[in-house]
Amino acid sequence: MKTDQTELFEKRSIPRAVIALVIPTIISQIITVIYNMADTFFIGQLNDPNQVAAATLIMPPFVMMTGIANLFGIGGASLIARSLGAGDRERAKRSASFSIYTSALFALVYGLVIYSLAPIIFPLLGSDAATYGFCMDYALWTIAVGAVPTVLNACMAHLVRAEGCAKEASIGVALGGVLNIILDPIFIFAFGLGVEGAAIATMLSNLIACFYFFLLLYRRREITAIKFSLKHYTWRGGIPKEILLVGFPSFMMMLMGTFSNIVLNKLVVSYSNEAIAGMGIAKKIDVLAFAISNGMTQGVLPLIGYNYASKNHRRMRSAIKTAFLYTLIVATVGAVFLFTCAVPVLRFFIDHAQTVAYGQHFLRIICVTCPAISVTMMIITVFQATGQKTKPMLLSLVRKGGFDVPFMFIMNALAGVNGIPFATPISDVLAMLTALALFIPYWKKVNAQIKEENQIEIKG
């Protein structure tokens, strides 16, 4: 079945195809970050570091829901794109069904387990008497009640994007973000619910965005490979293994990132709640530059995977080179902006001198490695798009947790709270060098394949 998406994957010029896929994805990523930052911004207007600290401390288990969505969403998107590229539409349908239903089940179990074990988990995350109640309020709505819509929303965005519908996927993600920004001040201030109001706004926003994807797929039911019918759900044909192995590096990246954040929170909160609040705001701001790079890599994944499966290596190589260039440029611009504007950006979120002092110090140090992160993320995406498992797994382990956690302890011992953020640039550069060491041999192999194909065409 030839569609506009097929034309995009097969015929459109690479710069135009990359832009068509990544621009909507970048916009959705930015809006996602903005709506996550909106919680921090509106909570910060209460000028209560304890509530800001609570929202920061609860982020690791909340972010893990994105890990679940990536496990099934990115793994499913890669397999769907490769199946469509190989002309196997039925396998694409089965892959989509497995991703949707299994991710929803995992999310339900995860939400119930985390909330049930909160009295044990939250103190381990760094919660104390001043923040525990706020953490419980936030977790009730975002994790216990909101896990399924949060995971499904992100998972379906990945799957829809795999068919080339980047704009439609981004509208769904953006819808949740815009709604959250609108609902936050209503629930936080008008209803006087504080941090709990921010949590309710987040849950409702993801729920409505989830319904958007249901409606979108229902309207595209005649042409889409993403079906809700259980007749396509299967554990056979190697589909679960393929989805889980390809998606697992993204899950591990979130898991290791969560572990890294937990260690960071524990180290910083030992100094003061102002320090953890400032660090939390700085990290959320820094995520903006990362999200742009992440949006570019996620957006181009289907294009790479489709042309890899259809054995169009020249087009695949061109897509990778173009995406690399665009991603690096954007990440560099973002790093420069955040470094130069650290103080006014921090003051926009909270008017608390000590918190701002900590935050600007953290932000200026951690933002400088945005270009290094963009290179690592692009390499991981190339490996995932082409169905490789071991290399992205290794990179997901070393990027967060593998390198940065040991350096956090080292820098804390050497320079205290002001030294901890230096672990980020050290670990990100080491991760980038590791990624390049794995990528360069693969890149040489791709070039050799293209050279061989060119020789065959000349002889033919």
C-alpha positions as CSV (number, residue, x, y, z in Angstrom):
1,M,0.0,0.0,0.0
2,K,1.6,3.2,-1.1
3,T,1.0,6.2,1.1
4,D,2.3,9.7,1.5
5,Q,4.5,8.3,4.3
6,T,6.0,5.8,1.8
7,E,6.9,8.6,-0.5
8,L,8.5,10.4,2.4
9,F,10.6,7.4,3.3
10,E,11.6,6.4,-0.3
11,K,11.6,9.4,-2.6
12,R,11.7,12.8,-0.8
13,S,15.1,14.5,-0.6
14,I,16.9,13.6,2.5
15,P,17.1,17.2,4.0
16,R,13.3,17.6,3.4
17,A,12.5,14.1,4.8
18,V,14.6,14.7,7.9
19,I,13.1,18.1,8.5
20,A,9.6,16.7,7.9
21,L,10.2,14.0,10.5
22,V,12.2,15.9,13.1
23,I,10.6,19.3,13.3
24,P,7.2,18.0,14.7
25,T,9.1,15.7,17.0
26,I,11.3,18.5,18.3
27,I,8.3,20.7,18.9
28,S,6.6,18.0,20.8
29,Q,9.7,17.4,22.8
30,I,10.0,21.1,23.6
31,I,6.4,21.3,24.7
32,T,6.9,18.1,26.8
33,V,9.8,19.7,28.5
34,I,8.0,23.0,28.9
35,Y,5.0,21.3,30.6
36,N,7.4,19.4,32.9
37,M,9.0,22.7,33.6
38,A,5.6,24.3,34.1
39,D,5.1,22.2,37.2
40,T,8.4,23.5,38.6
41,F,7.6,27.1,37.5
42,F,4.2,27.2,39.1
43,I,5.2,25.3,42.2
44,G,8.2,27.7,42.4
45,Q,5.8,30.6,42.6
46,L,4.7,29.3,46.0
47,N,8.3,30.2,47.1
48,D,8.4,27.0,49.1
49,P,11.7,25.1,48.5
50,N,10.2,22.0,50.2
51,Q,7.5,21.6,47.5
52,V,10.0,22.3,44.7
53,A,12.3,19.7,46.4
54,A,9.5,17.2,46.6
55,A,8.7,17.5,42.9
56,T,12.4,17.0,42.2
57,L,12.7,14.0,44.4
58,I,9.7,12.2,42.9
59,M,11.0,12.7,39.3
60,P,13.0,9.4,39.2
61,P,10.1,7.1,39.6
62,F,8.0,9.4,37.4
63,V,10.6,9.4,34.6
64,M,10.7,5.6,34.7
65,M,7.3,5.6,33.1
66,T,8.9,7.2,30.1
67,G,11.4,4.3,30.2
68,I,8.5,1.8,30.0
69,A,7.0,3.8,27.1
70,N,10.4,3.8,25.3
71,L,10.9,0.1,25.9
72,F,7.8,-0.8,24.0
73,G,7.4,2.4,21.9
74,I,10.9,2.7,20.5
75,G,11.3,-1.1,20.2
76,G,7.9,-1.3,18.5
77,A,8.6,1.7,16.2
78,S,11.9,0.2,15.0
79,L,10.2,-3.1,14.2
80,I,7.2,-1.5,12.5
81,A,9.4,0.7,10.3
82,R,11.6,-2.2,9.4
83,S,8.6,-4.4,8.7
84,L,7.0,-1.8,6.5
85,G,10.3,-1.3,4.7
86,A,10.5,-5.1,4.0
87,G,6.8,-5.1,2.9
88,D,5.6,-7.2,5.8
89,R,2.5,-5.3,6.9
90,E,1.0,-8.1,9.0
91,R,4.2,-8.2,11.1
92,A,3.9,-4.4,11.6
93,K,0.3,-4.9,12.9
94,R,1.3,-7.6,15.3
95,S,4.2,-5.5,16.5
96,A,2.0,-2.5,17.2
97,S,-0.6,-4.5,19.1
98,F,2.0,-6.1,21.3
99,S,3.6,-2.8,22.1
100,I,0.3,-1.1,23.1
101,Y,-1.3,-3.8,25.2
102,T,1.9,-4.9,27.0
103,S,3.0,-1.4,27.8
104,A,-0.4,-0.7,29.3
105,L,-0.1,-3.8,31.5
106,F,3.4,-2.9,32.6
107,A,2.4,0.6,33.5
108,L,-0.6,-0.5,35.6
109,V,1.6,-2.9,37.6
110,Y,4.4,-0.4,38.0
111,G,2.1,2.4,39.2
112,L,0.5,0.2,41.9
113,V,3.8,-1.2,43.1
114,I,5.6,2.1,43.4
115,Y,2.7,3.7,45.3
116,S,2.3,0.7,47.6
117,L,6.0,0.7,48.5
118,A,6.2,4.5,48.8
119,P,6.9,4.5,52.6
120,I,10.1,2.5,51.8
121,I,11.1,4.0,48.4
122,F,10.6,7.7,49.1
123,P,12.9,8.0,52.1
124,L,15.5,6.2,49.9
125,L,15.1,8.9,47.3
126,G,16.0,11.5,49.8
127,S,12.6,12.5,51.2
128,D,12.4,13.8,54.8
129,A,9.7,14.9,57.1
130,A,9.4,18.3,55.3
131,T,9.0,16.8,51.8
132,Y,7.4,13.3,52.4
133,G,3.8,14.4,52.4
134,F,4.3,16.5,49.2
135,C,5.9,13.5,47.5
136,M,3.0,11.3,48.4
137,D,0.5,13.8,47.0
138,Y,2.4,14.1,43.8
139,A,2.9,10.3,43.4
140,L,-0.8,9.5,44.0
141,W,-2.0,11.3,40.8
142,T,1.0,11.0,38.5
143,I,2.1,7.4,39.3
144,A,-0.7,5.5,41.0
145,V,-3.5,6.9,39.0
146,G,-1.7,8.3,36.0
147,A,0.8,5.6,35.0
148,V,-1.3,4.0,32.2
149,P,-2.3,7.2,30.3
150,T,1.3,8.6,30.7
151,V,2.9,5.4,29.3
152,L,0.3,4.9,26.5
153,N,0.5,8.5,25.4
154,A,4.2,8.3,24.9
155,C,4.2,4.8,23.5
156,M,1.6,5.5,20.8
157,A,3.4,8.7,19.8
158,H,6.5,6.5,18.9
159,L,4.3,4.0,17.0
160,V,2.5,6.6,15.0
161,R,5.8,8.3,14.2
162,A,7.0,4.9,12.8
163,E,4.5,5.2,10.0
164,G,5.9,8.6,9.1
165,C,3.1,10.6,10.9
166,A,5.5,12.8,12.9
167,K,3.1,15.7,12.8
168,E,0.2,13.8,14.1
169,A,2.3,12.2,16.8
170,S,3.6,15.6,17.9
171,I,0.1,17.1,18.1
172,G,-0.8,14.4,20.6
173,V,2.2,15.0,22.7
174,A,1.9,18.8,22.4
175,L,-1.8,18.6,23.4
176,G,-0.9,17.0,26.7
177,G,1.8,19.7,27.3
178,V,-0.5,22.7,26.5
179,L,-3.3,21.3,28.6
180,N,-0.9,20.8,31.5
181,I,0.3,24.4,31.3
182,I,-3.3,25.6,31.3
183,L,-4.4,23.3,34.1
184,D,-1.4,23.9,36.4
185,P,-2.3,27.4,37.7
186,I,-6.0,26.4,38.0
187,F,-5.3,23.4,40.3
188,I,-2.3,24.9,42.1
189,F,-3.6,28.4,42.8
190,A,-7.3,28.6,42.1
191,F,-8.1,25.4,43.9
192,G,-5.2,25.9,46.4
193,L,-3.8,22.4,46.0
194,G,-0.1,23.2,45.6
195,V,2.1,20.4,44.5
196,E,-0.9,18.0,44.5
197,G,-2.7,20.3,42.0
198,A,0.3,20.1,39.7
199,A,0.1,16.3,39.8
200,I,-3.6,16.3,39.0
201,A,-3.0,18.6,36.1
202,T,-0.3,16.3,34.7
203,M,-2.5,13.2,35.0
204,L,-5.5,14.8,33.3
205,S,-3.3,16.2,30.5
206,N,-1.9,12.7,29.7
207,L,-5.3,11.1,29.9
208,I,-6.8,13.6,27.3
209,A,-3.7,13.2,25.1
210,C,-4.2,9.4,25.2
211,F,-7.8,9.8,24.0
212,Y,-6.4,11.9,21.1
213,F,-4.3,9.0,19.9
214,F,-7.3,6.6,20.2
215,L,-9.3,8.9,18.0
216,L,-6.5,9.4,15.6
217,L,-5.9,5.7,15.1
218,Y,-9.7,5.1,14.8
219,R,-9.9,7.7,12.0
220,R,-6.9,6.2,10.2
221,R,-8.1,2.6,10.8
222,E,-8.3,1.8,7.0
223,I,-4.7,2.7,6.3
224,T,-2.7,2.3,9.6
225,A,-0.9,-0.8,10.7
226,I,-1.5,0.2,14.3
227,K,-4.5,-1.7,15.4
228,F,-6.3,-2.2,18.7
229,S,-7.9,-5.5,17.8
230,L,-6.7,-8.2,20.1
231,K,-6.5,-10.7,17.2
232,H,-3.2,-9.1,16.2
233,Y,-1.8,-9.5,19.7
234,T,0.8,-12.3,19.9
235,W,3.9,-13.5,21.8
236,R,5.0,-15.5,18.8
237,G,7.1,-14.9,15.7
238,G,10.0,-13.4,17.6
239,I,8.1,-10.1,18.0
240,P,8.4,-9.8,21.8
241,K,12.1,-10.6,21.7
242,E,12.8,-8.2,18.9
243,I,10.8,-5.3,20.4
244,L,12.2,-5.8,23.9
245,L,15.8,-6.2,22.8
246,V,15.7,-3.1,20.6
247,G,13.7,-1.0,23.1
248,F,15.6,-2.2,26.2
249,P,18.6,0.1,25.7
250,S,16.2,3.1,25.8
251,F,14.6,1.6,28.9
252,M,18.0,1.0,30.5
253,M,19.0,4.6,29.6
254,M,16.0,5.8,31.7
255,L,16.7,3.3,34.4
256,M,20.3,4.3,34.7
257,G,19.3,7.9,34.4
258,T,16.9,7.3,37.3
259,F,19.6,5.6,39.3
260,S,22.0,8.5,38.6
261,N,19.4,11.1,39.6
262,I,18.7,9.2,42.8
263,V,22.4,9.2,43.7
264,L,22.6,12.9,42.8
265,N,19.6,13.8,44.8
266,K,20.9,11.9,47.9
267,L,24.2,13.6,47.7
268,V,22.8,17.1,47.1
269,V,19.9,16.9,49.6
270,S,22.4,16.2,52.3
271,Y,23.5,19.8,52.1
272,S,20.1,21.5,52.0
273,N,16.6,21.5,50.5
274,E,17.6,24.8,48.7
275,A,20.5,23.0,47.0
276,I,18.2,20.1,45.8
277,A,15.6,22.7,44.6
278,G,18.2,24.6,42.7
279,M,19.7,21.5,41.2
280,G,16.3,20.2,40.3
281,I,15.4,23.4,38.4
282,A,18.8,23.5,36.7
283,K,18.4,19.9,35.4
284,K,14.9,20.6,34.1
285,I,16.2,23.6,32.2
286,D,19.1,21.6,30.8
287,V,16.7,19.0,29.6
288,L,15.4,21.5,27.1
289,A,18.6,21.3,25.0
290,F,18.7,17.5,25.5
291,A,15.1,17.2,24.4
292,I,15.7,19.0,21.2
293,S,18.5,16.6,20.3
294,N,16.4,13.6,21.5
295,G,13.5,14.8,19.3
296,M,15.8,14.9,16.3
297,T,17.1,11.4,16.9
298,Q,13.6,9.9,17.6
299,G,12.2,11.7,14.6
300,V,14.8,10.3,12.1
301,L,14.7,6.7,13.5
302,P,11.9,5.5,11.2
303,L,13.6,6.9,8.1
304,I,16.9,5.1,8.9
305,G,15.1,1.9,9.8
306,Y,12.9,1.8,6.7
307,N,15.8,2.3,4.3
308,Y,17.9,-0.1,6.2
309,A,15.2,-2.8,5.8
310,S,14.7,-2.0,2.1
311,K,18.5,-2.2,1.6
312,N,18.7,1.4,0.4
313,H,22.1,1.9,2.1
314,R,22.9,5.2,0.3
315,R,19.7,6.8,1.4
316,M,20.2,5.5,4.9
317,R,23.8,6.9,5.0
318,S,22.6,10.3,3.8
319,A,19.9,10.4,6.4
320,I,22.4,9.6,9.2
321,K,24.9,12.2,8.0
322,T,22.2,14.9,7.7
323,A,20.7,14.1,11.1
324,F,24.1,14.1,12.8
325,L,24.8,17.6,11.4
326,Y,21.5,19.1,12.3
327,T,21.5,17.6,15.8
328,L,25.0,18.8,16.6
329,I,24.3,22.4,15.5
330,V,21.1,22.6,17.5
331,A,22.7,21.1,20.6
332,T,25.6,23.6,20.4
333,V,23.3,26.6,20.1
334,G,21.3,25.3,23.1
335,A,24.4,24.9,25.2
336,V,25.6,28.5,24.5
337,F,22.2,29.9,25.3
338,L,21.8,28.1,28.6
339,F,25.4,29.0,29.7
340,T,25.0,32.7,29.0
341,C,21.5,33.1,30.3
342,A,21.7,30.8,33.4
343,V,20.9,33.4,36.1
344,P,17.8,35.1,34.5
345,V,16.4,31.7,33.5
346,L,16.7,30.5,37.1
347,R,15.1,33.6,38.4
348,F,12.2,33.1,36.1
349,F,11.4,29.9,38.0
350,I,11.9,30.9,41.6
351,D,12.7,34.2,43.4
352,H,14.8,32.6,46.2
353,A,18.4,33.9,46.3
354,Q,20.1,30.7,47.7
355,T,18.2,28.4,45.4
356,V,19.1,30.5,42.4
357,A,22.8,30.6,43.4
358,Y,22.9,26.8,43.5
359,G,20.9,26.5,40.3
360,Q,23.0,28.7,38.1
361,H,26.2,27.0,39.3
362,F,24.7,23.6,38.4
363,L,23.3,24.7,35.1
364,R,26.4,26.4,33.7
365,I,28.4,23.2,34.3
366,I,26.0,20.5,33.1
367,C,24.8,22.4,29.9
368,V,28.3,22.5,28.3
369,T,28.1,18.8,27.3
370,C,24.9,19.1,25.2
371,P,26.8,18.5,22.0
372,A,28.5,15.4,23.4
373,I,25.1,14.0,24.5
374,S,23.7,14.7,21.0
375,V,26.4,12.6,19.4
376,T,25.9,9.7,21.8
377,M,22.1,9.8,21.3
378,M,22.4,9.9,17.5
379,I,24.7,6.9,17.5
380,I,22.3,4.9,19.8
381,T,19.4,5.8,17.5
382,V,21.3,4.5,14.4
383,F,22.0,1.2,16.2
384,Q,18.4,0.9,17.3
385,A,17.0,1.8,13.9
386,T,19.1,-1.0,12.3
387,G,18.0,-3.6,14.8
388,Q,21.2,-3.9,16.8
389,K,21.0,-4.8,20.4
390,T,24.4,-5.1,22.2
391,K,25.9,-1.7,21.2
392,P,23.0,0.5,22.3
393,M,22.7,-1.5,25.4
394,L,26.3,-0.9,26.3
395,L,26.0,2.8,25.6
396,S,22.9,3.1,27.6
397,L,24.7,1.6,30.6
398,V,27.8,3.8,30.4
399,R,26.1,7.1,29.6
400,K,24.2,7.2,32.9
401,G,25.2,5.3,36.0
402,G,28.3,3.7,34.5
403,F,30.5,6.8,34.4
404,D,28.7,9.6,36.2
405,V,27.9,8.0,39.5
406,P,31.5,7.1,40.5
407,F,32.6,10.7,39.5
408,M,29.7,12.1,41.6
409,F,31.3,10.5,44.7
410,I,34.8,11.5,43.7
411,M,33.8,15.2,43.0
412,N,31.7,15.4,46.2
413,A,34.7,14.2,48.2
414,L,37.0,16.6,46.4
415,A,34.9,19.8,46.3
416,G,31.6,19.2,48.1
417,V,28.2,20.3,46.6
418,N,29.9,22.6,44.2
419,G,32.0,19.8,42.7
420,I,29.2,17.3,42.2
421,P,27.9,18.8,38.8
422,F,31.3,18.3,37.3
423,A,30.6,14.6,37.1
424,T,28.2,15.3,34.2
425,P,30.7,16.8,31.7
426,I,33.3,14.2,32.5
427,S,30.9,11.2,32.1
428,D,29.3,12.6,28.9
429,V,32.6,13.1,27.1
430,L,33.6,9.6,28.1
431,A,30.3,8.2,26.9
432,M,30.7,10.1,23.6
433,L,34.2,8.6,23.0
434,T,32.8,5.1,23.7
435,A,30.0,5.7,21.3
436,L,32.3,6.9,18.6
437,A,34.6,3.8,19.1
438,L,31.6,1.6,18.4
439,F,30.2,3.6,15.6
440,I,33.2,4.2,13.4
441,P,33.7,0.5,12.5
442,Y,30.0,0.2,11.7
443,W,30.2,3.4,9.5
444,K,33.1,2.0,7.6
445,K,31.1,-1.2,7.0
446,V,28.2,0.8,5.6
447,N,30.5,2.7,3.3
448,A,32.1,-0.5,2.1
449,Q,28.6,-1.9,1.3
450,I,27.7,1.2,-0.7
451,K,31.0,1.0,-2.6
452,E,30.3,-2.7,-3.4
453,E,26.8,-1.8,-4.6
454,N,28.2,1.0,-6.8
455,Q,30.6,-1.5,-8.4
456,I,27.9,-4.0,-9.1
457,E,25.7,-1.3,-10.7
458,I,28.7,-0.2,-12.9
459,K,29.3,-3.8,-14.0
460,G,25.6,-4.3,-14.6
